[in-house]
């Protein structure tokens, strides 16, 4: 028995076109992150400062910053990734639950869940960590350097403010993602005994209260930071994705007036992003917006457009792109400094696009051979660990194309 029991359920729930729609959303998320970091690399700013209760547009470093101001919202790509992750992870459990006896299904799912997630994300992450460590860490053989690398390897570096953006600024969210996996069984257990609605509402309220009050129970800044980075602070983003999965598997009717709700969510986010007293809710309004967009996009009966189909390879490669896209900014910063310094509009359009296309090929190869190769190794080891014998041909069956593609659903 292999991981694909769960993965096939995910594919069956959607059909191939819906798997592709998830890939499109992942592509949009990674493109948002790239645009945000490109603007930050070129101008030294990722957002405008506050003047009183509002953003100070007079503080923009140049006109190009204002022309590409939409790039400042690129940080929302990480929020979108968390919502998609919550959706896909919970979807895989719901499909497992439909096919397995209740007690056995829960035990089997949790047992396989950690093993499968480890082989899906950690080997490639470890390779990226080794690569950037060799590239950027100059004090590797000191106690400070060893400690920093060890915390990154253990996926605990996000609790330390000095290590949060060290080595590779993108790695903090991988640590958070893994920690969200660790607490996910709590969602399953609560759902089993309290029901889906009570679980998502109750845990959502708990997470919002935790995020508000937990960091203020101590005067230590380091402990305040560590408490603020506990996975419970990011739970709302995951839970709302899980809520969409519940609605989808239960085949509930679409949310009434969904387009109007999306417009209202956009307005709410703009208000929270531009009005300082409401800025603490910007992530919350963004996650609601993305949940509504996912709901609408997955239910859209129209076929994907040509542009959306072009985004599918980007979505499939999004994990590798996210891990290695830091290299883009070193190339981008060098070209901006030495070639396009006086032409920022060309820099943020032609140069950024060209550099992205250059790194897309190796990231695609990383997806095809490293990511999916890791999944295949995990499948082989799972067969051996669970003492599942070979098939009738006497060999361990390889991962099929559909099964390998299904592995993408849970990231």
Protein Blocks (a to p, Z undefined) as FASTA:
>chain_A
ZZklmmmmmmmmnommlmmmmmmmmmmmmmmmmmmmmmmmmnopabdcdehjbccfklpf
blklmmmmmmmmmmmmmmmmmmmmmmmmmmmmmmmmmmpcfklmmmmmmmmmmmmmmmmm
mmmmmmmmmmmmmmmmmklmgmklmmmmmmmmnopmmmpmklmmgoiamlmmmmmmmmmm
mmmmmmmmmmmmnojklmmmmmmmmmmmmmmmmmmmpfbfklmmmmmmpmklmmmmmmmm
mmmmmmmmnopacdehklmmmmmmmmmmmmmmmmmklmmmmmmmmmmmmmmmmmmmmmpm
bdcdfklmmmmmmmmmmmmmmmmmmmmmmmmmmmmmmmmmmmmmlmmmmmmmmmmmmmmm
mmmmmmmmmmmmmmmmmmmmmmmmnopacdfkopacdddfklmmmmmmmZZ
